[in-house]
């Protein structure tokens, strides 16, 4: 159970830091995607974009540091990803075209894969909050779980591309 929580921790913190870095590097495009996707917030798109980036950096770094703040950071990550999944679910239900800016601005629309990814990250963060060990695992186990968590986040970041490759290999 503790190893699972540690793996979930690394999956979530890797996703947060990767997303924060991508949004920071392409901040103008990310800000514009908020203005385009949420016209009611277009006047404050820069402030919303900055808030999202700062929150992702903050939660991700707090999870990286671990210690006493890990449970609070994990709960914050679970809530953040649940909100993201909720926004995606509402957009899909309404048939609204919403650009995916989950890991930096992109030209594609959100889809069910993005909803599943957000739900996965929210669940992993909730598991980390629930089962966070009182002490860190030994260094070799921690490094193994960190590497595995980081490696697992990449296919989720590029989920559509990963699914396309799997379908292509299956001969579809």
N, C-alpha and C positions, 0 to 999 in steps of 0.2 A: 504494500500500500504506500509506503514512504517513497519507494523508487518511482512509482507511478505519479505521485504528486510532484516529485522533483523533475521528472520528464515533462509533465504538464507545465511546470513553472518555466522551463527552458523553452518550450514551444511558444508559450504566450509572450514571454519577454522578448524572444527573438522576433516574433511577429510585430510587436509594438515598436521595437527599435528599428526594424527594417522599414516599417511604415513611416515612422517619424523621419528617418533619414531620407527616404524617397520624397516625402512631402516637403521637407526642408530644401532639398536640392532643386525641386521643381515647384517652389512656392507660388510663383505667379500663376502657373497653370492650375495648381490646386485651388487657389483662391478663385480663379475664374470658373472652375467646375462647380464650386459652391454657389456662385452668383447665377450661373446658368441653370443649375438643378433646383435651386430654391429661390425663385424670383422675389419672394417676400423678404428674404434676408440679403438681397444683393447690395444694399447700402452698407451693410455690416459684414460683408463677405470676408474682408481682410481680417477683421477681429475674430470671426468664427474660425477661419482657417488657422490663425495664430493660436487660438485657444486649443483647438484640436491637436495641433503639432506639439504644443507645450505639454498638454496632458499626456499624450503618448510618450514623449520623452521622459516625463516625470515618473509615470507609472512603470515604464520599462526599466529605467535606472533603479528605481526603488526595488523592483523585483530582482534585478541583477545583484544589488547589494545584499538582499536577503535580510537576515536578522529579524529583529522585532517588528519591522515594518512590512514584512512579507505578507502577512495575512491581510493587512489593510490594503496594500497595493494589489493583491490578488482579487479582493472584493471589488476594488475600483475598476480593475481590468474586466472583471465579469460584467459589471454594470455598463462599462463603455462598449464592450462588444455586443451586449444585449441591445443597447440603444442603436448601434450600427445595424444589427440584424433586423431590428424593428423598422428602421427607416427603409431598408431594402424591401422588407416584406410588404410594407404599405405601398411603396412605389410599384412593386410587381402586381399587387392586388388591384391597384388603380390603373394599371397599364401605362404608367408614366415612364417616359424615357429619362433615365437618370444615369449620368456618366459615372463609371467606376473610377473612384479616386482613392480606393482603399490603400493602395501601395504606391501612391503618387498618381498624378493625373495620367489618364489614358483616354483613348478615343472610343473605348467600347462601353456598351451599356451594361448595367448590372443585370444579373440573372440568378437563376436558382442556385448555381454553383457558389455565387457570392453569399447568398443567404445561408447555405450549408456551411461555408467557411466561417462566417461570423458566429453561427451557432456552435460550431466546433470550438472556436477560440473562447467563447463565453463559457462553454461547458468545462473546458480545460482550466480556465481561470477559477471557476467555481470549485472544481476538484482541488486545485492548489489551495484555495482558501480553506476548504473543508479538511483536507488531509495533510496540510503543511506540517512536516516533522519539526519537532522542537530543536533538533540538532541537524546539522548538515551531514550528508553521507561522507564517507571517507573520500579523500581526494581522487583516487582512481575511479571510483564509482561516479562521483560528481562529474569528472571530466567526460566519462563515457556517456552519461545522461545528457550533459550539456551538448556534446557533439551530435548525439542522436536527435535532440530537440531542435537544434539549429538545422540539421539535415532534413528533418521532417517538415519544417516550416516552408522550405523552398517549393515543394510541389503544391502546397496550399496557396502560396502567393501566385504561382502561375498555374492555378487549377484548370482553367479552360484549356490552356496549352497542354497540360499534362493529360487531360481527358482526351483531347484530340489525338495525341500520340498513342494512347492506349487503344483508341478505336482504330487508328491506322494500322497498328500492329496486329489487331484482331481481324483485319481484312475488311472492315466496313467501308 
